[in-house]
Amino acid sequence: MCIVIDANVFSMVFNSSNSEHVKFLPILRWVDKGKGKLVYGGTKYQKELEKADKTRRLFKLFQDAGKAVHVDDNKVDLEEAILEQLVDNRAFNDKHLVAIIRVSKCRLVCSMDVAAQKYLRDVSLYPSGTKRPSIYKGHRRHEKLLCDKNIVAICRTCI
């Protein structure tokens, strides 16, 4: 399983004192103990990580352990610029997430941003052959998304 974690859920996924953490704990377990990997990249995502110092340090630890895959920032930024041209809507402020998926082919995103979910699920924003991602929102039934079928090529190199 490869997953992109939206900044709006960093605390829910990585902070055990967050009241919502139990709903997102399966992600952390899958990455820490299973085959799961975090996928990230691009200038905007890097800035979001810098603002969340504890999360940034965790990403570094996961990367050192082969559990985080850094997608080429330039490629993500280029895709984000393309999306900027495709969608002229202020509500779409998470173009970088779609850009990461376009570059990595990642099939899973964790986000609680309702506005972003509309765009994350929009098939027209993905090139032919790229599946739109499933969205993990902390529901018990979402645990089934944490499976081997959601491991894409970019994440298989270190399994």
C-alpha positions in Angstrom: 0.0 0.0 0.0 1.3 3.4 -0.9 -0.5 6.4 0.5 -0.3 10.2 0.3 -1.1 11.8 3.6 -2.8 15.3 3.4 -1.4 17.8 5.8 -4.9 18.2 7.3 -4.6 14.7 8.8 -0.9 14.7 9.9 -1.8 14.9 13.5 -4.6 12.3 13.3 -2.2 9.8 11.7 1.0 10.5 13.6 0.0 12.0 17.0 -1.2 9.4 19.5 -2.7 12.1 21.7 -5.0 13.2 18.9 -8.6 12.2 19.7 -9.0 10.9 16.1 -5.8 8.9 16.1 -7.4 5.5 16.7 -9.3 5.9 13.4 -6.0 6.5 11.5 -3.8 4.1 13.5 -4.1 1.3 10.9 -2.2 3.6 8.4 0.6 4.1 10.8 0.8 0.4 11.6 0.7 -0.6 7.9 3.6 1.8 7.2 5.6 1.0 10.3 5.1 -2.8 10.5 3.7 -3.8 7.1 4.4 -3.2 3.4 2.9 0.3 3.4 4.9 3.4 2.3 4.3 7.1 2.4 4.4 8.9 -0.9 5.3 12.6 -1.0 6.9 15.3 -3.1 6.7 18.8 -4.6 7.5 22.2 -3.2 4.1 22.8 -1.6 4.1 19.4 0.2 7.6 20.1 1.4 6.5 23.4 2.8 3.6 21.7 4.6 6.0 19.2 6.1 8.3 22.0 7.2 5.4 23.6 9.2 4.8 20.2 10.9 8.2 19.6 12.4 7.3 16.3 14.2 5.8 14.9 11.1 8.8 16.0 9.0 11.1 14.1 11.3 8.9 11.0 11.1 8.9 11.2 7.3 12.7 11.3 7.5 12.8 8.3 9.7 10.4 6.4 7.4 12.5 7.4 4.4 15.7 6.2 6.1 13.9 2.9 6.8 12.7 2.6 3.1 9.1 3.3 4.2 8.7 6.7 2.5 9.1 7.4 -1.2 10.0 10.9 -2.2 8.6 11.7 -5.7 10.7 14.1 -7.8 9.8 17.7 -6.7 10.2 19.1 -10.2 7.9 16.6 -11.7 5.2 17.2 -9.1 5.6 21.0 -9.4 5.2 20.6 -13.2 2.0 18.6 -12.8 0.7 21.1 -10.3 1.2 23.8 -12.9 -0.6 21.8 -15.5 -3.5 21.3 -13.0 -3.5 25.1 -12.4 -4.3 25.5 -16.1 -6.9 22.7 -16.2 -8.9 23.9 -13.1 -9.4 27.5 -12.5 -11.2 27.3 -9.1 -10.0 28.7 -5.9 -11.6 25.9 -4.0 -9.1 23.5 -5.5 -6.2 24.4 -3.2 -4.7 20.9 -3.0 -3.5 20.6 -6.6 -0.2 19.3 -5.2 -2.0 16.1 -3.9 -3.4 15.3 -7.4 0.0 16.2 -8.9 1.7 13.6 -6.6 -0.8 11.0 -7.6 -0.3 11.9 -11.3 3.4 11.4 -11.0 3.5 8.4 -8.6 0.3 6.6 -9.7 -0.4 6.2 -6.0 -3.9 4.8 -5.5 -4.6 5.9 -1.9 -4.9 9.3 -0.2 -5.7 10.1 3.4 -7.6 13.4 3.7 -10.4 14.9 5.6 -10.7 17.9 3.3 -14.1 17.7 1.7 -13.3 20.3 -0.9 -10.2 18.4 -2.0 -12.0 15.1 -2.1 -14.1 16.3 -5.0 -11.0 16.9 -7.1 -9.1 13.9 -5.9 -12.0 11.7 -7.2 -12.3 13.6 -10.5 -11.3 11.1 -13.3 -10.8 13.9 -15.8 -7.8 15.2 -13.8 -5.8 12.0 -14.3 -4.0 10.8 -17.4 -5.2 7.7 -19.2 -4.1 4.6 -17.4 -4.0 6.3 -14.0 -6.6 5.2 -11.5 -8.2 7.9 -9.4 -7.3 7.2 -5.8 -9.4 5.9 -3.0 -9.7 8.2 0.0 -9.1 6.9 3.5 -11.1 9.0 5.9 -10.9 7.0 9.1 -13.9 4.8 8.7 -13.6 1.3 9.9 -14.3 -0.1 6.5 -11.4 1.9 5.0 -8.9 -0.5 6.7 -9.5 -2.8 3.7 -7.8 -0.2 1.5 -4.5 -1.0 3.2 -3.7 -3.9 1.1 -1.1 -5.2 -1.4 -3.2 -4.3 -4.5 -2.6 -0.7 -3.6 1.2 -1.0 -3.9 2.2 0.7 -7.1 5.5 0.4 -9.0 7.2 3.4 -7.4 6.7 1.7 -4.0 7.8 -1.8 -5.0 11.5 -1.0 -5.4 12.2 -1.3 -1.6 9.8 -4.1 -0.5 
